[in-house]
Amino acid sequence: MRLIAERLTASRGSEPIFADLSLTVEAGEALIVTGPNGIGKSTLLKVIAGLLKADSGIVTLDGGPQEAETLAEACHYLGHRNGMKRELTVAENLGFWQRFMAAPALGVEEAADAVGLATVLSLPYGYLSAGQQRRIAMARLLVSHRPIWILDEPTAALDVASEARFGGMVEAHLRTGGLALIATHQPLAISTQREFAMTPGLTVSA
């Protein structure tokens, strides 16, 4: 499996964000997107995930044209917001995502245990600390299988131990043939990775 973005151009209103940007991510690989705030990292990830429309360019999977819905269905997107309902319990939130994504992988209890939070399943999500909320959002990646992980600052609010646990999650995903596209300012404990540096005013490729 290979994810290919070719000559992507995106703008905010009439202001260009990036132009003619190309990248490739192979199965078993994590591509780490770096660059200063405002350079367009989040926009790039949303365009590739199908959440924003590019001005021009194309994103394909496995080297051949795919319908946008097909590519979107292959992706897990985790952005700055965790995508959880504060008033629902942790178990209810993870159960919703497992049913919604409709490709069960780990059970809810197993996924919560994988992020070290098996004991909070009965608590309302809103009762958790910011770090715990982020870890449960990471567990969302585990309850349903998707080969492509698109993650925007995934380790925000995590302590050192949780950062290491996250790195292990990504490594396990890569070993099963998945791929990851990750925007971050922080070093990640992932062995199979390349860096894709976004630079102001420049066309970039990786």
Helices and strands as residue ranges (DSSP letters): E 2-12, E 15-26, E 30-34, H 41-49, E 56-61, H 68-73, E 75-78, H 90-101, H 108-114, G 118-120, G 125-127, H 130-143, E 148-152, H 160-175, E 179-183, E 193-197
